[in-house]
Amino acid sequence: MDRQWLDDRVKHVRQSLSATGHYDHSAEELAFGARVAWRNHSRCIGRLWWKSLDVVDCRHITDPDAIAAQLFSHLATAWNGGRIRSMISVFRPVVNGSIPVSVESPQLLQYAGYIIQGDIVGDQQNIELTRTAMALGWQPPEVRTAFDILPIILRDADGRRRLYAVPPELAHEIGIAHPSCPAVGALALRWYAVPVVSNMILSIGGIDYPCAPFNGFYMATEIASRNLCDLRRYNMLPQVADALGLDRDSDPLWQDAGLTELNRAVLHSYQAAKTSIVSHHAASESYMEFVKLEQAEGRVPSGDGLWIVPPQASAACEVFHLPMEDRGVVPNYYRSRGQDGGNLVADRRLERRHRHLRRLDRLKARWRRFRRNRDWLW
């Protein structure tokens, strides 16, 4: 990077901040910042591919209907025929306290959760979100199921909520079948292909982007060990164990066997559908490669062990034995300033390195002048 260009850019940013309290990122700065934010985010195990993030600059889109249309386009593009592309769509930032349109839904694709005659049907995590959607006018299917796709909830610049139903052809759901146990398939479990996180805030250089939905692709344990089997989600592990013929009364390890086989079913089903997915062992290996590359560049990667270490066969994954620290450096993604956002800090090492390089340049220039003067004297 040209040093004079960098100095001019810093000067321009400072002038803009002094005059208006805000500055705008260039398209290149936005793309680089979003990728580095992924690289810095301590809770993601799949950061080996941070440089490949496809950044879509949507800052010119402000109308809620147009934003919803772009979100649908994001789902379609990220799907990519099953070879899922890591993408982020970045909309307008916060400017002098003015909050732009944002997505209230935690993910663009979510399953509803109901309480029907005292029984929980669907995703228990989303019961309140489902009630909110219904209060805003969403009509669930006449026959409610455990896998009804919720509408996307946007909050406009005036704080009003708006609903947008996801076109069925964009959900790309995968039916879960076991390669050797048909009874698991008879449970009629399924999950969607593209996990687009939509309620996190992208922070780059002091500028916050509250509407910046992004996606990678699933690790199998996220679906099998967590979404479908957590007590506060679908809690399907007992039914899966029964389908597999496991003895829940006498076998003390029936949960382990059930989780392993459901992971096998999820991997088998996504691979049969030619849809991107990774096992927890492969994800662990990729994270260790990411750490090595970061260390080779002189960086200490942030890591949150509660999120990085897979919930299945944890000690058999190398990441289990890796010391981790969430350093909270920016650029990054966060959920709220009151929680994880309050811990974000600028990494001043790069700034100190730039100051050192500028001093070194000045010393080299002085040495060159000295050499020229000495040669002239001789």
N, C-alpha and C positions, 0 to 999 in steps of 0.2 A: 504493500500500500504506500502511495506517495505521501511523504511526511508533510509536505506543504499543504496538500489537499486535506489531510487529517486536521492540521492546525486550523485551516480555514473553516472546516466543518464545525469544529468545536467552538470557534469564535461565533459562527452564525447561530448555533444552538443557544449559546449564552445570551446573545443579543435578543433572540426570540423569547427566551424565558424572562429576560429583564423587561421586555416591552409588553408581553401578553400573558406571561405565566405558563406558557405552553410552547411546545415545538412539535413538528410533524416528522415522523420517520420517513426516510426514502423507502422505496420498494425493496431495495437491497438490504437496508438496515432491518426492515420488518422481517424479511425472510431469514436473515442470519440470526436475528434475535429470537425468533420462534424456534429455530433449530437448537440454538444454545440453551433455550429454556427447557427443551426436552432433555438435552444432555445433562442439565443441572438438576432435574427433578428427581428427588431422592426415592420416590415410591414406585418408579417404573423399572422393571427388570429387563425391558426390551430396548435399552438405549444404544445398543451396538449400531443401530441403523439411523442414528439421529441426523446424519448428514443427508439422508434420502427423503426427509420430510417434505412433502409437496405443500407449499404455502400459497394459498389463494388470497389475494388482497381484495377484500370486499368493503373497504372503508368508504367507498362512494355509495354503497347501498344503505339507505336509511329508513325506507318505508317498511313497516312490519310484514306486509304481504310479500314484498320483494325479498325480504330476508328469509321468510319461510320458503319461498321458491328456491332460494340459493341453498338452504339447508337440505331440501329434497335433492337438488343437484349434487350436493356433497355426498349424500348417501349413494346415489347412482354411480358417481365417479369412483368413490372409494371401493365400492363392490368390485368393479373391474373384472366382471365375469368369474369371480371367485378368487382371483389373485389380488387380494386386498391391498390397496395402496394406503400408506400412512399419509394422512392429510390433515391440514388445519385450514379453516376458513376464518379470516380475521376481519371483524367489522369495526365500526367506529370506536375510538377510545373515549375515556372520560376526559372532558376538557373543562378545566376550572370548576370542578364539582358538578358539572352537568352530566347526568347518567344517561347514556344512550339505550337503545333497545337491547335487551338481554334475554337469554333462554333460562327459564326457571326449571325446566325438566332436567334432572341429573344426567340423563342420556337422551339422545334423540329417539331411540327405540327403548321402550319400557313396557313391561307387562302389567296389567291391572291387578289389583288385589281387592277382594270382596269379603265381607262377612255375610254369609247366607245361612239363616236359621242357626246361628251360633257357630257355624263351621267357617274356617278360612279357606277361600278358593283363590288360587293365583299367588302372586308375589306378595307375601306379608309385608315386605318393606314398603310397598307402594299403596297401602290401604288409604292413608291420608291423601296421597297424591291423587288417587282415584276419586275420592270424595270431592276433592277440589275440582277436578276436571268435570265431574257430574254437576257440581254446583254452578259451574260456568256454562253448562249447557250440553256437555258431551253425553250422548246416548249410547250406553254399552249395547252389545248384541242382545237380541231377545233371549237367546240361550247363552248365558254367561259361562265362559270356560276359564281354565287356569292360564290360558295364553292369549288373552285379548290385548292387542296393541293399543296403548294409550295415545292420545293426541299429544302433539308438542305444545307446551305452554310458553308463550312469549310474554314478556312484560315490556310495554312500550315506554317511551321517554316520559310519559305522564304517570307511569305506575300502574296502568290498566293492563289486565291480563287478557290475552287473546289465544284462542284454541285453533290448532291446525291439524287436521286428521292426516296421518301418514298414508299415502297411497299403498295398498297391499303389496303391489309389485316391488316396492322398495325395501320391504322388511327382510326378504331373503332368509327365511327360517329353515333350519335344518332339523329334520326328524331324527331322534336319537334311537339307534338300533345297535344291539350287541352282535358281534360277529359270530357267536356260537350259542347265544341264549335268546331265542325268540321271545321269551316272556318279558325281557327288559323292553323290547320294542313295543310290546302290548301295553305298556304303561303310557304310551302316546306322549312321551316327553319331547320337547323341542326347544331350540334356542335360536336367536337371530345371529347373523354372520358378522355384522359390522358394529363394533362397540364404539359409538361416538360420544365421548364425554363432553357435556355441553354446559355445565354450571361452574366451570373453573375460570379464573381470571388470569390472563396472560400479562405479565409485567416485564417491560423492556425499558431500560434507561429512565426509570421514573414515570413512564407512561403506562397506564393500566387499560387493558382491553377486556371488558367484562363479557363480551360476546365473541368467543373464539373457540368454537367446537372443534375437537380434534379426535383422531382415531388412529389406532394401530390395528393389530389383529389379536385374537384370543389366545391365551394359554389355556390348555384343557382344564386345569384345576380351577380356574376362575368359574367355569360353568359347572363342572362335575362336583368338585369338592366344596365349593362355596355357594353359588347361586341356587343349585338344585338341592343341596343337602344341609345348608345352614339351618339351624332351628328357627331363626327369624326370617328365613326366606321361604323356600318350598318344602323343606323338611322331608325330602323324599327318600332318605336313606333306609328307613325300615321297609318301605315298599320295594325298593330295589333289592334289598337283602332277601326278602321273601321270594321275589321273582327269580333270584339266583339259586334258591333252595338252601340258603344258609340257615343254620340253627341259631336263632337269636337268644335262646334260653341257655344253651350249654357252651357255645363257642365264645370265649372272651374277646376274640379278635374279629368278630363278624363285621364290625364297623370298618376296620381296615380293609378286609376283603371286599366289602361292598363298594367302598370308595375307589379301590383299585380297578374293579371291573367297570364301574360307571365311567371312570376316566378312559378306560379302554374303549368303551362304547362311544364316548364323545369323539375321541380321536378317530376311530373307525368311521363314524358317520360324517364328520367334516371332510375327511380324506376321500371318502366315497363320493361326496358331493363336489369334490375338487375345489374346496374352500380352504383358504389359509388358516392354519392353526399350528401350535407348537406344544410339545410336551414340556412338563416342568423340568425334566432333566436337560433337554436341549436348551431351554431358556436359561437355566443355570450356567451352562457352558458358555452361552453367548454373553452373559453378563460378566463372567470372569474374563473373557476376551476384551470386553469393553473396558474393564478396570485396567488391564495390562496396557491397552492403547492410551488411556488417559494418563497413566503413570509415566509412560514413555514421553508424553508431551509436557511432563512436569506439573500435571494437575492432580489434585486429590479429589476423586469423585465422591459426591454425596450419596449416602445410602441410608435407608430406613429399614432395618431388619424385619420389622413386623410386616412390611409390605413386600420386600424383596425375597425373603425366604419362602418357598412354596409351602402350602399347607399340607401337601402330600409327600411322604418320604423325605421329610425335611433334612435329616442328618445325612441322607445319601446324596444330597446336592452340595456341591462345593461351596455355594454361597452361604450355607449354614455356618461354616467355619471361618468366614471372612469378617474381620472387624469392620464395623460401619459407623459412620457419623453423618447426621444430617446437618450439613454446613449452611444450608439455607441461602446459597448465593443466588444473585440475580444475573441475567434474566431467569424467570421461573414461572411456574403456575401455582396459584393458591386458591383456596375457597373463600376465605374471608379474612379481613385484617385482624379481627378479634381472635382468630384461631391460628392457622399456619402462616397467614400473610404477615403477622406481626413479627415473625422470626426471620424474614428475608433481609439480607444485607448485601451491600456491594462488595465484591472481591477487589480490594485495593492493590493486590499484588500486581495486576496488569498495569494499573496506573503508575505504580512505583517503577515497573519495568520500563514503561514509556519515558518517565522522567530520567531514568538511568541512561537510556539510549540517546535521549536528547543531549545530556551532559557529555556522553561519549562522542557524539557527533561534533559538539563544540570543541572538545579537546583535539579531535582529529583535524578539524579546520585550522586550529591554532598551530598544530604541528606542521601542517602543509604550508602555512604562511611562513613559519620559521624556516622550513627547508628552502623555500623560494628565496627568502632574504639572505640566507647563508650562502646559497649558490651564487647570488648576485654579488655578495661581498668578495667571494673568491674569484 
